[in-house]
Amino acid sequence: MTPAWLLSVSLSVLGAAHPPDPFASVYAPPRAEAVGTVAGQLHIRALAGGSLREGAQLVGQGTLEWMASSFVGTRLSSRTLLALDERDPQLWALVAGPSLHLLPYRPVDLALFADGGVAGVDLDDGSRTLMPVVDGGIGFEVALGSFWTLHFEGLLQWGIADRDGVARSYFQPVALGGLGLVL
């Protein structure tokens, strides 16, 4: 027997004697499924709901969200609040901001978001004005299939507008629900 042959047999026996790594699955990245939030997706949502301030308001919102990674997205939303009571103003807001998805690669997702932008106050009458607006909230999404989702959102919206020379604060909760399309 040559020493090279003995060395090659010894190395193959030693290599076969080691058990598989029990922690290999911990270090592996999650696999993308047919449903769930992953990098590169575009989420298109049409939502409707309501809000309570001094009186009830109907709310409609359209949202585009681009997923830069499986956890982080960028949102652009257009929201209209139609007051059912004369004490509340009509608002139209255009906001953008980041989102953080807590459960990617799953058919159920939970996300946190913060948006900022501009809102028009009472654009349909002579007292119209613009105001800065910020909001933050939480979103819950359930995949109905590979392309369709059921989406729910709750947010707090805040802005300060000049109303006849007086700074008026608009702070209100908003609840929304609707369908989403994932591309």
C-alpha positions in Angstrom: 0.0 0.0 0.0 1.2 3.4 -0.9 1.0 6.3 1.5 -1.1 8.4 -0.9 -3.8 5.6 -1.2 -3.8 5.2 2.6 -4.3 9.0 3.0 -7.2 9.2 0.5 -9.0 6.3 2.2 -8.5 7.9 5.6 -9.8 11.2 4.5 -12.9 9.7 2.9 -13.7 7.7 6.0 -13.2 10.7 8.3 -15.4 12.9 6.0 -18.2 10.2 6.1 -18.0 10.0 9.9 -19.2 13.5 10.5 -23.0 13.9 11.0 -24.9 16.5 9.0 -24.9 20.1 10.5 -28.0 20.2 12.8 -28.1 24.1 12.4 -27.9 24.3 8.6 -31.6 25.2 8.3 -31.2 28.1 10.8 -28.7 29.8 8.5 -30.6 29.2 5.2 -32.6 32.2 3.9 -36.4 31.7 3.7 -37.7 30.4 0.3 -40.2 32.5 -1.6 -43.6 30.9 -2.0 -46.3 31.5 -4.5 -47.9 33.9 -1.9 -46.4 36.4 0.5 -44.4 39.6 0.4 -41.0 39.3 -1.5 -38.6 41.8 -3.0 -39.5 43.3 -6.4 -43.3 43.2 -6.0 -45.7 46.0 -6.7 -48.8 46.1 -4.5 -51.8 48.0 -5.9 -54.6 48.5 -3.4 -58.1 50.0 -3.5 -59.5 50.6 0.0 -62.6 52.1 1.5 -63.6 52.7 5.1 -64.5 55.4 7.6 -63.3 57.9 10.1 -64.7 59.6 13.2 -63.6 63.1 14.1 -66.5 65.4 15.2 -68.8 63.5 12.9 -68.6 60.5 10.6 -66.5 60.5 7.4 -66.4 58.2 4.4 -62.8 57.4 3.3 -61.4 56.1 0.0 -57.8 55.3 -0.6 -55.6 54.1 -3.5 -52.1 52.8 -2.6 -49.1 51.8 -4.7 -46.4 50.0 -2.7 -43.0 48.9 -4.2 -41.2 46.2 -2.2 -37.4 47.1 -2.2 -36.7 44.0 -0.2 -38.9 41.3 1.5 -39.1 43.5 4.6 -39.0 47.1 3.4 -41.3 48.8 1.0 -42.1 52.4 -0.3 -45.7 53.5 -0.3 -47.6 56.2 -2.3 -51.2 56.8 -1.2 -54.0 59.1 -2.3 -56.8 59.4 0.3 -60.1 61.3 0.2 -62.2 61.9 3.4 -65.8 63.0 2.7 -67.5 64.5 5.7 -71.0 63.6 6.5 -71.3 66.4 9.0 -70.8 70.1 8.3 -68.4 70.4 11.3 -65.7 68.4 9.6 -63.8 69.4 6.5 -63.4 67.5 3.2 -59.8 66.4 2.9 -57.8 65.0 0.0 -54.3 63.8 0.9 -51.3 62.7 -1.1 -48.7 61.0 1.1 -45.6 58.8 0.7 -43.3 56.9 3.0 -41.7 53.7 4.1 -43.3 50.4 5.3 -41.8 47.6 7.3 -43.3 44.1 6.7 -42.9 41.8 9.7 -44.0 38.5 8.1 -42.6 38.2 4.6 -42.8 34.9 2.6 -46.1 34.0 4.3 -49.7 34.1 3.2 -50.5 36.5 6.2 -48.5 39.7 6.6 -48.4 42.4 9.2 -46.8 45.8 8.3 -46.0 49.1 10.0 -45.9 52.3 8.0 -45.4 56.1 8.3 -46.3 58.6 5.6 -46.0 62.3 5.0 -47.3 64.7 2.4 -49.8 67.4 1.6 -53.5 67.6 2.1 -56.1 69.9 0.5 -58.8 71.1 2.9 -62.3 72.0 1.6 -61.1 72.2 -2.0 -64.7 72.5 -3.2 -65.5 75.9 -1.6 -64.0 79.4 -1.1 -62.2 78.5 2.2 -59.8 76.0 0.6 -56.3 75.6 1.8 -53.3 73.2 1.8 -51.7 71.7 4.9 -48.8 69.3 5.6 -50.0 65.9 6.8 -48.4 63.0 8.5 -49.8 59.6 9.4 -48.7 56.3 10.8 -50.4 53.0 11.1 -50.5 49.2 10.8 -51.6 47.0 7.9 -52.8 43.4 7.9 -52.9 41.4 4.6 -54.2 38.0 3.7 -53.3 36.4 0.4 -56.3 35.1 -1.5 -54.1 33.6 -4.2 -50.9 34.3 -6.1 -52.1 37.8 -7.2 -55.1 38.9 -5.0 -55.0 40.0 -1.4 -57.5 41.1 1.3 -56.0 44.2 3.0 -57.0 46.0 6.2 -55.4 49.2 7.5 -55.7 51.4 10.6 -53.9 54.7 10.8 -53.8 58.0 12.6 -53.7 61.1 10.4 -52.6 64.5 11.6 -52.2 67.9 10.0 -52.4 71.6 10.8 -54.1 74.0 8.5 -54.5 77.8 8.3 -58.3 78.4 8.7 -59.1 82.1 8.4 -55.8 83.1 10.1 -56.1 80.5 12.8 -54.0 77.3 13.0 -56.5 74.4 13.2 -55.3 70.9 14.0 -56.9 67.9 12.2 -56.2 64.6 14.1 -58.3 61.6 13.3 -58.2 57.8 13.2 -59.0 56.1 9.9 -60.0 52.4 9.3 -59.8 50.9 5.8 -60.3 47.6 4.1 -60.3 46.3 0.5 -58.6 44.3 -2.2 -55.1 44.4 -3.4 -53.4 43.2 -6.6 -49.8 41.9 -6.4 -47.6 42.1 -9.5 
